[in-house]
Structure formats: structure tokens, C-alpha cells
Amino acid sequence: MTEAMQTLATLITSRRTVRQTENTPIPLETIYKILEQAAYAPFHSEVEPWAVKIASTEQEKKFFFQCVFNSYERIGIFESHTDEKKEKVRESYREYFEGTPISMLIATDVFDHEKKDFEAVGATCAFIQNIQLLCWEQNIGAVWRTNPYIFDAEFTKEIGFRSNQKIVGSLHLGYPQQVPKAKERRALDQWVSSIQVGAK
Ligand SMILES: Cc1cc2nc3c(=O)[nH]c(=O)nc-3n(C[C@H](O)[C@H](O)[C@H](O)COP(=O)(O)O)c2cc1C
């Protein structure tokens, strides 16, 4: 095994989803460099299918939070909440969005074609994991989220994506405050087996 391969294996196995971060700013140049490198993920469309929207300034984070909150009102997340509970949730979301150094939304192209759409999501997930690993390499924590607002077409439009793009996830980045313990992975023999010749 080469040294580079060992480094990659360590990077993959040591990376953890980080949900609690410092609010120390992360230079945007660092993030742009990471995105440039992450874009070497494989893809099977004519051009890379992914697109990214970043919230790094106070104004951008406020707008992102407001769009999320509008979406949650629209799709009925707060239907069973009292006004008091809704205000509490609103405040905790506001704190989260405004306190996270960098948030980004990652979308993929939609082709309205089963195989092409499958490939586009696959490629975009590879791209997202590249971002997580490249962040981890620089001690930047990331959480990949699939909260309900990403499935809201009105939110997708409001945040600036085209109608032929859909959001695959959000990433929230910051220097780790707390790194959780690894979730144990299943033993190989529970999910790997040789192809059963003539199984049918
Ligand atoms: C497609 C996808 C969606 C995820 N969505 C969320 C989410 O909405 N909220 C969250 O806290 N973590 C989310 N995660 C992070 C997982 O919970 C995390 O990867 C998992 O617990 C394993 O932990 P590890 O990344 O530290 O190995 C998501 C991960 C993936 C791959």
C-alpha cells in the first residue's frame, strides 16, 4: 500500500459528521479550493451535474434561514406548534443558521430521464462526500443534512436554483467543537457475499 493510499484510508475512516462547531469564520478561499478539488468526482453527464449555493456572510445566512422558515410554514411543519413553541424553534434555527460559519446547498441537474437522473444524484453524492473528506483533511467539520425544506420546490426556486435542478442536500461547515464517536460499521460478512452462481 502506498503512503497516499494509507492517508486516504485514514481520512475516510476517521471522518465523522460534526454537528457542533465553533463559530470561527472559515476563509471562503479555502472552501472554493475544496470545491474545485471535490469537482473531480466521477460523473456521467456531458457536464458535471452539480451546483452549489453558499451562505457565508451575515446577510446570506439570514436570507437562507428566512427561506427555510418560510418553507417550513408553507409545508406545515409548525401546524401542531403553539405560537410559543414555534417562536422557540424559530430562535434555535436562527441561532443555528447564523452561527454556522458556512452553509451550502448542493443541487443536481434533473433530466426527466430515469437513468440520467439516477446517475446525476449518484455523481452529486460522490461530489458531496469529496467535499466532506477534503474539509476533514483541513480539520473542518461537516454535517450533510436532508431536512424537509430541500424537497420544497418553492424553496429551491427562492434560494436561486433553476427549475431543472433539485437539491440533494445541505452541508454545514465549521471547525469542530465536538467530534462524535464513530458509529460502529457492520462486519463485512453481514453484507458481502460472493455472487451465487445459478441462484434462481
Ligand atoms: C444522505 C445523507 C443524509 C443525511 N442527513 C442528515 C440529517 O438530516 N441530519 C443529520 O444530523 N445528519 C444527517 N446525515 C449524517 C448521518 O447521520 C451520518 O453520516 C451518520 O450518522 C454516520 O455518521 P458519520 O458520518 O460520523 O460516520 C446524513 C447523511 C447522509 C449520507
PDBQT file of the ligand as one rigid body, heavy atoms in Angstrom, charges set to zero:
ROOT
HETATM    1  C1  LIG A 301     -27.789  11.311   2.547  1.00  0.00    +0.000 C 
HETATM    2  C2  LIG A 301     -27.474  11.694   3.970  1.00  0.00    +0.000 A 
HETATM    3  C3  LIG A 301     -28.366  12.475   4.675  1.00  0.00    +0.000 A 
HETATM    4  C4  LIG A 301     -28.095  12.854   5.995  1.00  0.00    +0.000 A 
HETATM    5  N1  LIG A 301     -28.976  13.662   6.646  1.00  0.00    +0.000 NA
HETATM    6  C5  LIG A 301     -28.716  14.055   7.909  1.00  0.00    +0.000 A 
HETATM    7  C6  LIG A 301     -29.599  14.950   8.561  1.00  0.00    +0.000 A 
HETATM    8  O1  LIG A 301     -30.609  15.383   8.001  1.00  0.00    +0.000 OA
HETATM    9  N2  LIG A 301     -29.286  15.322   9.826  1.00  0.00    +0.000 N 
HETATM   10  C7  LIG A 301     -28.159  14.883  10.447  1.00  0.00    +0.000 A 
HETATM   11  O2  LIG A 301     -27.931  15.255  11.590  1.00  0.00    +0.000 OA
HETATM   12  N3  LIG A 301     -27.282  14.025   9.836  1.00  0.00    +0.000 NA
HETATM   13  C8  LIG A 301     -27.533  13.627   8.585  1.00  0.00    +0.000 A 
HETATM   14  N4  LIG A 301     -26.646  12.804   7.929  1.00  0.00    +0.000 N 
HETATM   15  C9  LIG A 301     -25.403  12.373   8.604  1.00  0.00    +0.000 C 
HETATM   16  C10 LIG A 301     -25.548  10.969   9.144  1.00  0.00    +0.000 C 
HETATM   17  O3  LIG A 301     -26.396  10.965  10.272  1.00  0.00    +0.000 OA
HETATM   18  C11 LIG A 301     -24.161  10.407   9.486  1.00  0.00    +0.000 C 
HETATM   19  O4  LIG A 301     -23.397  10.336   8.310  1.00  0.00    +0.000 OA
HETATM   20  C12 LIG A 301     -24.259   9.034  10.120  1.00  0.00    +0.000 C 
HETATM   21  O5  LIG A 301     -24.821   9.121  11.411  1.00  0.00    +0.000 OA
HETATM   22  C13 LIG A 301     -22.903   8.322  10.232  1.00  0.00    +0.000 C 
HETATM   23  O6  LIG A 301     -22.020   9.117  10.982  1.00  0.00    +0.000 OA
HETATM   24  P1  LIG A 301     -20.579   9.551  10.399  1.00  0.00    +0.000 P 
HETATM   25  O7  LIG A 301     -20.840  10.440   9.196  1.00  0.00    +0.000 OA
HETATM   26  O8  LIG A 301     -19.921  10.298  11.526  1.00  0.00    +0.000 OA
HETATM   27  O9  LIG A 301     -19.851   8.315  10.031  1.00  0.00    +0.000 OA
HETATM   28  C14 LIG A 301     -26.897  12.413   6.621  1.00  0.00    +0.000 A 
HETATM   29  C15 LIG A 301     -26.000  11.605   5.893  1.00  0.00    +0.000 A 
HETATM   30  C16 LIG A 301     -26.276  11.267   4.593  1.00  0.00    +0.000 A 
HETATM   31  C17 LIG A 301     -25.285  10.425   3.816  1.00  0.00    +0.000 C 
ENDROOT
TORSDOF 0
